[in-house]
Amino acid sequence: MGIPSSEHVDVPAYLARLGLEHEPPGLDALFRLHAAHVERVPYEDFEVQLGRVTSLDPAVSFGRIAAGRGGYCYHLNGAFSALLRALGYQVTRHPSGAQMAGDQAGIHLNHLALTVTGLPETPEVGWLVDVGLGDGIHEPLPLREGEYKQGPLVFRLRASEVTPGGWRFDHDPQGSFVGMDFAPEKAVMADFAEKHVELSTSEDSGFVRTLVLQRRDADGLDSLRALTLSGLPGGKTVLESPAEWWTAIEDVFGVPRGGFTGEEQDRLWRQAVSQHELHNAGGSEALPSA
């Protein structure tokens, strides 16, 4: 399935969204870009919850990011990779697969992964750069086997067992998914179009079943699933009124309530209530895989 794609992003506007100044490519600059992105641009599925199948064009995704919104992996990593290219980084998109508990590992195309190579300080080292994992990494990881601690989470990188020459990212047991494999081959945005439609429309999709927002920072993470706001470190709180719920969405995740019509605000709240009630009745609030 083909999709039109544009790699143009407004670099000054993007950097302003991240609160950063323009810098030449470098390791420290890449770390600043990555950390600012996962702190300021949330992982969220509001468009799916509103019944809309979004474009995978990185320029369109950036437009939504510039307006204070986020997206999931295709949008976040798609736009971020376009920004990195515009800044002069050597960035590659990879076919990938995120794995939930009980699922088989594989390159299911339910995730888009990124690597950066050729940094002046470490020309021989590649880096996993992924702002679309929700509660995943806060800063890039070197493509070397080992364990890496970031805040309260510990990750592991190792050779993939499902794709020759690829890599396996094992998430911390406290995380919302088990792990992610990515292949060494290059991917283009059109490669993910069919899976994106499935994730946006299928009754079995976690994005359809559960409203979710997540953000990382150096000390931990925040997550909202339906009505349940949780932090790591920290506990869980059920947000019991629309005012309390929208305040958390704005204050914790930075998503402006004013970006939605009154009808959309009501619809999102009602769906979150329904999902919370289903979960309490024995259903599931499983986090989506993308």
PAZAPA-4460 file (N, C-alpha, C; in steps of 0.05 Angstrom, whole numbers, plus 32768, in hexadecimal, padded with zeros to 4 digits):
% residues 290
    n_x    n_y    n_z   ca_x   ca_y   ca_z    c_x    c_y    c_z   seq   type   mol
   8011   7FE8   8000   8000   8000   8000   8012   8019   8000     1      M     A
   800F   802A   7FEC   801F   8042   7FEB   8012   805A   7FF8     2      G     A
   8022   806C   8002   8017   8084   800E   802A   809B   8005     3      I     A
   801E   80B3   8000   8030   80C9   7FFA   803F   80D1   8013     4      P     A
   8058   80DA   8010   8068   80E0   8027   8079   80F9   8021     5      S     A
   807B   810A   8035   808C   8122   8033   809F   8122   804B     6      S     A
   80B8   8128   8045   80CC   8129   805B   80D0   8145   8065     7      E     A
   80C1   8158   805B   80C6   8174   8063   80B9   8179   807F     8      H     A
   80C9   8184   8091   80BF   818D   80AA   80CA   81A9   80AF     9      V     A
   80BB   81B9   80BD   80C4   81D4   80C4   80D7   81D2   80DC    10      D     A
   80F1   81D2   80D6   8105   81CC   80EB   8104   81E0   8102    11      V     A
   8103   81FB   80FC   8101   820D   8113   80E8   8208   8125    12      P     A
   80D1   8202   8118   80B9   81FD   8127   80BB   81E4   8137    13      A     A
   80C8   81CF   812B   80CB   81B6   8139   80DD   81BA   8151    14      Y     A
   80F4   81C7   814D   8106   81CC   8164   80F8   81DD   817A    15      L     A
   80E8   81F0   8172   80D9   8200   8185   80C6   81EE   8195    16      A     A
   80B9   81DB   8188   80A8   81C8   8196   80B7   81B8   81AB    17      R     A
   80D1   81B3   81A5   80E1   81A3   81B7   80F0   81B5   81CB    18      L     A
   80EE   81CF   81C8   80FC   81E1   81DA   811A   81E1   81D6    19      G     A
   8124   81DD   81BE   8140   81DA   81B9   814A   81EE   81A4    20      L     A
   8164   81F4   81A4   8170   8204   8190   817C   81F2   817A    21      E     A
   8181   81FE   8162   818D   81EF   814D   81AB   81E9   8153    22      H     A
   81B3   81D0   8150   81CE   81C7   8154   81D7   81B5   813D    23      E     A
   81F1   81B5   8137   81FB   81A2   8123   81F9   8186   812E    24      P     A
   81F8   8171   811C   81F6   8156   8125   820C   814E   8139    25      P     A
   8205   8140   814E   8219   8137   8161   820B   8126   8176    26      G     A
   821A   8117   8186   820F   8105   8199   81FF   8113   81AF    27      L     A
   820B   8128   81BA   81FC   8137   81CF   81E3   8144   81C4    28      D     A
   81E5   814F   81AC   81CE   815B   81A0   81B8   8147   819B    29      A     A
   81BF   812F   8192   81AC   811A   818D   819E   8112   81A7    30      L     A
   81AD   810F   81BC   81A2   8109   81D6   818E   811E   81DF    31      F     A
   8195   8137   81DA   8182   814D   81E2   8169   814C   81D2    32      R     A
   816B   8147   81B8   8154   8145   81A7   8142   812E   81AF    33      L     A
   814D   8117   81B4   813E   8100   81BB   812F   8104   81D6    34      H     A
   813E   810D   81EA   8132   8111   8205   811C   8125   8204    35      A     A
   8120   813B   81F6   810B   8150   81F4   80F3   8145   81E6    36      A     A
   80F6   8134   81D2   80DF   812A   81C3   80CE   8118   81D5    37      H     A
   80DA   8105   81E3   80C9   80F3   81F3   80BE   8101   820C    38      V     A
   80CA   8117   8214   80C0   8126   822B   80A9   8139   8222    39      E     A
   80AA   8143   820A   8097   8158   8202   8082   814F   81EE    40      R     A
   8087   813A   81DF   8074   8131   81CB   8069   8116   81D3    41      V     A
   8050   8114   81DB   8045   80FB   81E7   8040   80E6   81D2    42      P     A
   8042   80CD   81DB   8038   80B6   81CD   801A   80B5   81D3    43      Y     A
   8009   80B7   81BE   7FEC   80B8   81C3   7FDD   80AE   81AA    44      E     A
   7FC4   80A5   81AF   7FB4   809A   819A   7F99   80A8   8197    45      D     A
   7F98   80C2   819D   7F7E   80D0   819C   7F71   80CF   8180    46      F     A
   7F81   80D0   816B   7F75   80D0   8150   7F67   80B5   814B    47      E     A
   7F73   809F   8153   7F66   8085   8151   7F4C   8085   8161    48      V     A
   7F4D   808F   8179   7F36   8090   818B   7F1F   80A0   817F    49      Q     A
   7F26   80B3   816E   7F12   80C4   8160   7F0A   80B8   8145    50      L     A
   7F14   80A0   813F   7F0B   8093   8127   7F19   809D   810D    51      G     A
   7F30   80A8   8110   7F3E   80B3   80F9   7F57   80A3   80F3    52      R     A
   7F5B   809C   80D9   7F74   808F   80D0   7F86   80A5   80C6    53      V     A
   7F9C   80AA   80D4   7FAD   80C1   80CE   7FC1   80BA   80B8    54      T     A
   7FCB   80CF   80AC   7FE0   80CD   8098   7FFA   80C5   80A6    55      S     A
   800B   80B5   8097   8026   80AF   80A1   803B   80C2   8095    56      L     A
   8033   80D5   8086   8045   80E9   807B   8053   80F7   8093    57      D     A
   806E   80F6   8095   807B   8103   80AB   8075   8121   80AE    58      P     A
   8070   812E   8098   8069   814B   8099   804E   814F   80A6    59      A     A
   803B   813E   80A0   8021   813F   80AD   8023   8139   80CB    60      V     A
   8032   8125   80D1   8036   811E   80EE   8043   8136   80FC    61      S     A
   8057   8143   80EF   8063   815A   80FC   804E   8170   8101    62      F     A
   803C   8174   80EE   8028   8189   80F2   8018   8184   810B    63      G     A
   8011   816B   8110   8002   8165   8128   8014   8169   8141    64      R     A
   802D   8161   813F   8040   8165   8156   8043   8183   815B    65      I     A
   8045   8193   8147   8049   81B0   814A   8031   81BC   8158    66      A     A
   8019   81B0   8155   8001   81BA   8161   7FFD   81B0   817E    67      A     A
   8012   81A3   8189   8011   819A   81A5   8008   817D   81A9    68      G     A
   8006   816F   8193   7FFD   8153   8195   8014   8140   8192    69      R     A
   800E   8126   8190   8023   8111   818D   801A   80FD   8178    70      G     A
   801B   80E4   8180   8014   80CE   816E   8020   80B5   8178    71      G     A
   8020   80A0   8167   802F   8088   816F   8047   8085   815C    72      Y     A
   8053   806D   815C   806E   806B   8151   8071   8074   8135    73      C     A
   805E   806E   8123   8061   8076   8107   8062   8095   8105    74      Y     A
   8052   80A2   8115   8051   80C0   8114   806A   80CB   8122    75      H     A
   8070   80C2   813A   8085   80CE   814A   80A1   80C8   813D    76      L     A
   80A6   80AF   8137   80C0   80A9   812B   80C2   80B2   810E    77      N     A
   80AB   80B3   8100   80AB   80BD   80E5   80B3   80DA   80E4    78      G     A
   80A6   80EB   80F5   80AC   8107   80F5   80C8   810C   8100    79      A     A
   80CF   80FE   8116   80E9   8102   8122   8100   80FB   810F    80      F     A
   80FD   80E6   8100   8112   80DF   80EC   8114   80F4   80D6    81      S     A
   80FE   8100   80CE   80FF   8115   80BB   810D   812E   80C6    82      A     A
   8109   8134   80E0   8117   8149   80ED   8135   8144   80ED    83      L     A
   813C   812B   80F6   8159   8124   80F7   8166   8127   80DC    84      L     A
   8159   811E   80C7   8165   8120   80AD   8169   813D   80A5    85      R     A
   8155   814D   80AB   8157   816A   80A4   816E   8177   80B4    86      A     A
   8174   816C   80CB   818A   8177   80DB   81A5   816C   80D3    87      L     A
   81A5   8159   80C1   81BF   814E   80B8   81C7   8133   80C3    88      G     A
   81B5   8126   80D2   81BC   810B   80DD   81B7   80F5   80C8    89      Y     A
   81C7   80E0   80CB   81C3   80C8   80BB   81B0   80B5   80CA    90      Q     A
   8197   80B6   80C2   8182   80A7   80D1   8175   8093   80BE    91      V     A
   816F   807B   80C8   8163   8066   80B9   814A   805C   80C6    92      T     A
   8134   8059   80B7   811C   804D   80C1   811D   802F   80BC    93      R     A
   8113   801F   80D0   8115   8002   80CE   80FA   7FF5   80D2    94      H     A
   80F4   7FDF   80C4   80DC   7FCF   80CA   80E0   7FC2   80E5    95      P     A
   80CB   7FC2   80F5   80CE   7FB9   8111   80B5   7FAC   811A    96      S     A
   80B7   7FA0   8132   80A0   7F94   813E   80A1   7F96   815C    97      G     A
   808D   7FA3   8169   808B   7FA4   8186   807B   7F8C   8190    98      A     A
   8083   7F82   81A7   8077   7F69   81B1   806A   7F6E   81CC    99      Q     A
   8050   7F67   81CD   8042   7F68   81E6   8044   7F4D   81F5   100      M     A
   803E   7F4D   820E   803F   7F34   821E   802D   7F1F   8211   101      A     A
   8038   7F07   820D   802A   7EF1   8201   802C   7EF0   81E3   102      G     A
   8037   7F05   81D6   803A   7F05   81B9   8055   7EFA   81B1   103      D     A
   8056   7EF0   8198   8070   7EE8   818D   807F   7EFF   8183   104      Q     A
   809A   7EFE   8187   80AB   7F13   817B   80AC   7F10   815D   105      A     A
   80AF   7F27   814F   80B0   7F26   8132   80B0   7F42   8126   106      G     A
   80B6   7F44   810D   80B5   7F5E   80FF   8099   7F61   80F4   107      I     A
   8087   7F69   8105   806A   7F6A   80FF   8062   7F84   80F2   108      H     A
   8075   7F97   80EF   8070   7FB2   80E4   805D   7FC2   80F5   109      L     A
   8059   7FBA   810F   8049   7FCA   8121   805A   7FDF   812F   110      N     A
   8073   7FE1   8127   8085   7FF6   8132   8099   7FFF   811C   111      H     A
   80A0   8018   811D   80B4   8024   810D   80CB   802C   811F   112      L     A
   80E3   8020   811A   80FA   8027   812A   810E   8038   811A   113      A     A
   811F   8046   8129   8133   8058   811C   814F   8052   8127   114      L     A
   8163   8055   8116   817E   8055   811E   818C   806D   8112   115      T     A
   81A0   8077   8121   81B1   808C   8117   81CE   8082   8117   116      V     A
   81DC   8088   8101   81F8   8081   80FE   8209   8099   80F6   117      T     A
   8224   8095   80F6   8235   80AA   80EC   8238   80C3   80FD   118      G     A
   8233   80C1   8117   8237   80D8   8128   8255   80DF   812A   119      L     A
   825C   80F8   812A   8279   80FF   812A   8288   80F4   8142   120      P     A
   827B   80F3   8159   8289   80E9   8171   828C   80CA   8171   121      E     A
   8279   80BC   8165   8279   809F   8165   8272   8094   8149   122      T     A
   8283   8099   8136   827D   8091   811A   8279   8073   8117   123      P     A
   8285   8063   8129   8283   8046   8126   826B   803A   8134   124      E     A
   825B   804A   8143   8245   8041   8153   822B   804A   8148   125      V     A
   8218   8037   8145   81FD   803E   813F   81EC   8042   8158   126      G     A
   81D6   8050   8156   81C6   8057   816D   81A9   8051   8168   127      W     A
   819C   8044   817B   817F   8040   817A   8172   805A   8183   128      L     A
   8162   8066   8172   8155   8080   8177   8137   807B   8173   129      V     A
   8128   807C   8188   810C   8074   8187   80FB   8085   819A   130      D     A
   80EC   8098   818E   80DB   80AA   819E   80BE   80A0   819D   131      V     A
   80BA   8088   8192   809F   807D   818E   8099   8064   819E   132      G     A
   80A7   8060   81B4   80A2   8048   81C4   8092   804D   81DD   133      L     A
   8087   8066   81E0   8076   806B   81F7   8086   806D   8210   134      G     A
   8088   8057   821E   8097   8056   8238   80B2   8049   8234   135      D     A
   80BD   804C   821B   80D7   8041   8215   80EE   8053   821D   136      G     A
   8101   8056   820B   811A   8063   8211   8117   8081   8214   137      I     A
   8127   808D   8226   8127   80AA   8229   813D   80B6   8218   138      H     A
   8153   80A8   8214   816A   80B1   8204   8172   809A   81F2   139      E     A
   8180   80A0   81DC   8189   808B   81C9   819A   8076   81D7   140      P     A
   819A   805E   81CC   81AA   8048   81D6   81BF   8040   81C1   141      L     A
   81D8   803B   81C9   81EB   8032   81B5   81E5   8015   81AC   142      P     A
   81E9   8010   8193   81E3   7FF5   8189   81FA   7FE2   8191   143      L     A
   81FB   7FDC   81AA   820D   7FCA   81B6   81FE   7FB9   81CA   144      R     A
   8204   7F9F   81CA   81F5   7F8D   81DD   81FB   7F96   81FA   145      E     A
   81E7   7F96   820A   81EA   7F9D   8226   81D1   7FA7   8232   146      G     A
   81D2   7FAE   824C   81BC   7FB9   825B   81C1   7FD7   825F   147      E     A
   81AB   7FE6   825E   81AC   8003   825F   8196   800D   8272   148      Y     A
   819E   801B   8287   818C   8026   829B   8186   8043   8295   149      K     A
   816C   804A   8293   8163   8065   8290   814D   806B   82A5   150      Q     A
   8153   807B   82B9   813F   807F   82CE   8139   8064   82DB   151      G     A
   811F   805F   82E0   8118   8046   82EE   8116   802D   82DC   152      P     A
   811D   8031   82C2   811A   801B   82AE   8135   8011   82A5   153      L     A
   8137   7FF7   82A1   814F   7FEA   8297   8148   7FDC   827D   154      V     A
   8156   7FE2   8267   8152   7FD6   824D   8169   7FC4   8246   155      F     A
   8164   7FB2   8232   8179   7FA1   8228   8179   7FA2   820A   156      R     A
   8190   7FA4   81FE   8194   7FA1   81E1   81A4   7F88   81DB   157      L     A
   819B   7F79   81C7   81A9   7F61   81BF   81A2   7F5A   81A2   158      R     A
   81B0   7F47   8197   81AA   7F3F   817C   818E   7F33   817B   159      A     A
   8180   7F3A   8165   8165   7F2F   8162   8166   7F12   815B   160      S     A
   8152   7F03   8166   8150   7EE6   815F   813C   7EE2   8149   161      E     A
   812F   7EF7   813F   8119   7EF3   812B   8120   7F01   8111   162      V     A
   8135   7F11   8110   813C   7F1E   80F7   815A   7F1F   80F5   163      T     A
   8167   7F10   80E3   8184   7F10   80E2   8190   7F2B   80DE   164      P     A
   81A4   7F32   80EE   81B2   7F4B   80EC   81A3   7F62   80FA   165      G     A
   818C   7F5B   8106   817C   7F70   8113   8182   7F71   8131   166      G     A
   8173   7F81   813F   8177   7F86   815B   815D   7F81   816B   167      W     A
   8161   7F79   8184   814B   7F74   8196   814D   7F88   81AE   168      R     A
   8137   7F96   81B3   8135   7FA8   81CA   8123   7F9A   81DE   169      F     A
   812E   7F93   81F5   811E   7F87   820B   8116   7F9E   821E   170      D     A
   80FC   7FA1   8222   80F2   7FB6   8234   80F5   7FAD   8251   171      H     A
   80F6   7FC1   8263   80F5   7FBB   8280   80DB   7FAD   8286   172      D     A
   80DB   7F9A   8299   80C2   7F8C   82A1   80AC   7F9E   82AA   173      P     A
   80B3   7FB7   82B3   809F   7FCA   82BB   8092   7FD8   82A4   174      Q     A
   809C   7FD4   828B   8092   7FE2   8274   8078   7FD6   826A   175      G     A
   806D   7FE4   8256   8053   7FDD   824B   8054   7FC9   8235   176      S     A
   806B   7FC1   822C   806E   7FAC   8217   8087   7F9C   821E   177      F     A
   808A   7F85   8210   80A0   7F73   8217   80BA   7F7C   8209   178      V     A
   80B8   7F82   81F0   80D0   7F89   81E1   80CA   7F90   81C4   179      G     A
   80E0   7F95   81B5   80DD   7F9D   819A   80F5   7F93   818A   180      M     A
   80F0   7F88   8172   8105   7F80   8160   8104   7F92   8147   181      D     A
   811C   7F99   813C   811C   7FA7   8123   8130   7F9B   8110   182      F     A
   8129   7F9B   80F7   813A   7F8F   80E2   814F   7FA3   80D9   183      A     A
   8165   7F99   80CD   8179   7FAC   80C3   8171   7FBB   80AA   184      P     A
   815D   7FB1   809B   8156   7FBE   8082   814A   7FD9   8086   185      E     A
   814B   7FEA   8072   813E   8004   8072   8120   8001   806D   186      K     A
   8111   8012   8078   80F4   8013   8073   80EC   802F   8069   187      A     A
   80D6   8030   805B   80C9   8049   8053   80AE   804A   8060   188      V     A
   80A3   8062   8063   808A   8065   8071   8073   8054   8065   189      M     A
   8074   8050   804B   805F   8041   803E   805E   8024   8047   190      A     A
   8075   801A   8051   8076   7FFE   805B   8063   7FF9   8072   191      D     A
   805C   800F   8081   804C   800C   8099   802F   8013   8094   192      F     A
   8027   801A   807C   800D   8025   8077   7FF6   8011   807D   193      A     A
   7FFA   7FF8   8074   7FE5   7FE4   8078   7FE1   7FDE   8095   194      E     A
   7FF8   7FDB   80A3   7FF6   7FD5   80C0   7FEA   7FED   80CF   195      K     A
   7FF1   8005   80C7   7FE6   801D   80D3   7FC8   801E   80D2   196      H     A
   7FBD   8017   80BB   7F9F   8016   80B8   7F94   8001   80CB   197      V     A
   7FA0   7FEA   80CC   7F97   7FD5   80DE   7F97   7FDF   80FB   198      E     A
   7FAD   7FEA   8104   7FAF   7FF4   811F   7F9C   800A   8125   199      L     A
   7F94   8019   8111   7F82   8030   8115   7F64   8028   8114   200      S     A
   7F5E   8010   810A   7F42   800A   8104   7F39   7FEF   8110   201      T     A
   7F4B   7FDC   8114   7F43   7FC1   811C   7F38   7FC0   8139   202      S     A
   7F24   7FB0   813D   7F19   7FAD   8158   7F2E   7FA1   816B   203      E     A
   7F41   7F92   8160   7F56   7F85   8170   7F6D   7F98   8177   204      D     A
   7F6E   7FAF   816B   7F84   7FC1   816F   7F82   7FCE   818B   205      S     A
   7F99   7FCE   8199   7F9A   7FDC   81B2   7F94   7FFA   81B0   206      G     A
   7F9C   8006   8199   7F96   8022   8195   7F78   8028   8194   207      F     A
   7F69   8015   8189   7F4C   8018   8187   7F3F   8012   81A2   208      V     A
   7F4A   7FFF   81B1   7F3E   7FF6   81CA   7F44   8009   81E1   209      R     A
   7F5B   8017   81E1   7F63   8026   81F9   7F6F   8041   81F1   210      T     A
   7F64   8056   81FD   7F70   8070   81FB   7F8A   8070   820C   211      L     A
   7FA0   8079   8200   7FB9   8079   820F   7FCA   8092   8209   212      V     A
   7FD7   809C   821D   7FEC   80B0   821B   8004   80A7   822C   213      L     A
   801C   80AD   8222   8034   80A7   8232   8049   80BC   822C   214      Q     A
   805A   80C1   8240   8071   80D2   823C   8087   80C8   824F   215      R     A
   80A1   80CC   8245   80B8   80C5   8255   80C6   80DE   825F   216      R     A
   80D5   80DC   8274   80E9   80F0   827C   8100   80E1   8289   217      D     A
   8114   80F0   8292   812C   80E3   829C   8127   80D3   82B5   218      A     A
   8112   80DA   82C4   810D   80CD   82DE   80F8   80B7   82DD   219      D     A
   80E9   80B5   82C7   80D4   80A1   82C6   80C1   80A5   82AF   220      G     A
   80A8   809F   82B3   8094   80A2   829E   8079   80A7   82A9   221      L     A
   8067   80B2   8298   804B   80B6   829F   803B   80A7   828A   222      D     A
   8024   809C   8292   8013   808D   8280   7FF6   8091   8287   223      S     A
   7FE5   8095   8273   7FC8   8097   8277   7FBC   8082   8265   224      L     A
   7FAD   806F   8271   7F9E   805B   8261   7F81   805E   826A   225      R     A
   7F70   8066   8257   7F54   806C   825E   7F53   8081   8274   226      A     A
   7F4B   807A   828C   7F49   808D   82A2   7F5F   808A   82B6   227      L     A
   7F71   8077   82B2   7F86   8070   82C7   7FA0   807F   82C0   228      T     A
   7FA8   8091   82D1   7FC1   80A0   82CF   7FD5   8092   82E1   229      L     A
   7FEC   808A   82D6   8000   807D   82E6   801B   8089   82E0   230      S     A
   802D   8086   82F4   8048   8090   82F1   805C   807B   82FA   231      G     A
   8074   807D   82EF   808A   806C   82F8   80A3   807D   82FC   232      L     A
   80AC   8081   8315   80A0   8077   832E   8086   8086   8334   233      P     A
   8076   8079   8345   805D   8085   834D   8047   8071   834C   234      G     A
   802E   807A   8352   8018   8068   8353   8004   806D   833D   235      G     A
   7FEB   8064   8341   7FD6   8067   832E   7FBF   8077   8339   236      K     A
   7FB3   8087   8327   7F9C   8097   832F   7F87   8094   831A   237      T     A
   7F6E   8090   8322   7F58   8090   830F   7F4C   80AC   830E   238      V     A
   7F4B   80B7   82F6   7F41   80D3   82F2   7F23   80D1   82EE   239      L     A
   7F14   80DC   8300   7EF7   80D5   8301   7EE5   80EB   82F6   240      E     A
   7EF0   8101   82EB   7EDF   8115   82DF   7EEC   811F   82C6   241      S     A
   7EDC   8129   82B3   7EE8   8134   829A   7EFC   814A   82A0   242      P     A
   7EF6   815C   82B3   7F09   8171   82B9   7F24   8167   82C3   243      A     A
   7F23   8154   82D5   7F3B   8148   82E0   7F4B   813A   82CA   244      E     A
   7F3D   812C   82B9   7F49   811C   82A3   7F57   812E   828F   245      W     A
   7F49   8143   8286   7F55   8155   8273   7F6B   8166   827F   246      W     A
   7F69   816C   8299   7F7F   817A   82A6   7F99   816A   82A5   247      T     A
   7F96   8150   82AA   7FAE   813E   82A9   7FB9   813C   828D   248      A     A
   7FA7   813A   827A   7FB0   8139   825E   7FC0   8152   8256   249      I     A
   7FB7   8169   825F   7FC5   8182   8259   7FDE   8185   826A   250      E     A
   7FDC   8181   8284   7FF3   8187   8296   8009   8172   8295   251      D     A
   8001   8158   8293   8015   8143   8294   8020   813D   8279   252      V     A
   800F   813D   8264   8017   8134   824A   801A   814B   8236   253      F     A
   8011   8163   823E   8014   817A   822C   8002   817B   8214   254      G     A
   7FED   816C   8214   7FDA   816C   81FD   7FC4   8180   8203   255      V     A
   7FC1   8195   81F2   7FAE   81AA   81F8   7F91   81A1   81F3   256      P     A
   7F80   81A4   8207   7F64   819E   8204   7F57   81AE   81ED   257      R     A
   7F61   81C6   81EA   7F56   81D7   81D5   7F5B   81CE   81B9   258      G     A
   7F6B   81BA   81B5   7F70   81AF   819B   7F5A   819C   8192   259      G     A
   7F46   8198   81A3   7F2F   8187   819C   7F15   8196   819E   260      F     A
   7F02   8190   818D   7EE8   819C   8190   7EDA   8192   81A9   261      T     A
   7EC5   81A0   81B2   7EB6   8197   81C9   7EAB   817B   81C5   262      G     A
   7EA2   8175   81AD   7E97   815B   81A7   7EAD   8146   81AA   263      E     A
   7EC5   814C   819F   7EDB   8139   81A1   7EE4   8135   81BE   264      E     A
   7EE5   814A   81CE   7EEC   8148   81EA   7ED8   8135   81F8   265      Q     A
   7EBE   8139   81F3   7EAA   8128   8200   7EAD   810B   81F7   266      D     A
   7EB2   8107   81DD   7EB5   80EC   81D3   7ECD   80DD   81DF   267      R     A
   7EE3   80EB   81E1   7EFB   80DF   81EC   7EF6   80D7   820A   268      L     A
   7EEA   80E9   8219   7EE4   80E3   8235   7ED1   80CB   8237   269      W     A
   7EBC   80CB   8228   7EA9   80B5   822A   7EB6   809A   8223   270      R     A
   7EC8   809A   820F   7ED5   8082   8207   7EE8   8078   821D   271      Q     A
   7EF6   808B   822A   7F08   8084   8240   7EF8   8078   8257   272      A     A
   7EE1   8083   825D   7ED0   8078   8273   7EC7   805C   826C   273      V     A
   7EBE   8058   8253   7EB5   803E   824A   7ECC   8029   824C   274      S     A
   7EE4   8031   8243   7EFB   801F   8244   7F03   8018   8261   275      Q     A
   7F01   802C   8272   7F08   8027   828E   7EF4   8014   829B   276      H     A
   7EDA   8017   8295   7EC6   8005   829F   7EC9   7FE9   8295   277      E     A
   7ED0   7FE7   827B   7ED5   7FCC   826F   7EED   7FBF   827D   278      L     A
   7F02   7FCE   8282   7F1A   7FC3   828F   7F12   7FB9   82AB   279      H     A
   7F03   7FC9   82BA   7EFB   7FC1   82D5   7EE9   7FA8   82D4   280      N     A
   7EDB   7FA4   82BE   7EC9   7F8D   82BC   7ED8   7F74   82B2   281      A     A
   7EF2   7F77   82AE   7F02   7F5F   82A6   7F0C   7F61   828A   282      G     A
   7F0A   7F79   827D   7F14   7F7C   8262   7F32   7F82   8263   283      G     A
   7F3C   7F91   824F   7F58   7F96   824D   7F5E   7FB3   8246   284      S     A
   7F73   7FBE   8252   7F7E   7FD8   8249   7F9A   7FD4   823F   285      E     A
   7F9E   7FBF   822F   7FB9   7FBA   8225   7FC2   7FD0   8213   286      A     A
   7FDB   7FD7   8216   7FE7   7FED   8207   7FEB   7FE4   81EA   287      L     A
   7FE6   7FF5   81D6   7FEA   7FEE   81BB   8008   7FE8   81B4   288      P     A
   800C   7FDA   819E   8027   7FD3   8195   802F   7FE4   817D   289      S     A
   8036   7FFC   8182   8041   800D   816C   804B   8026   8179   290      A     A
***
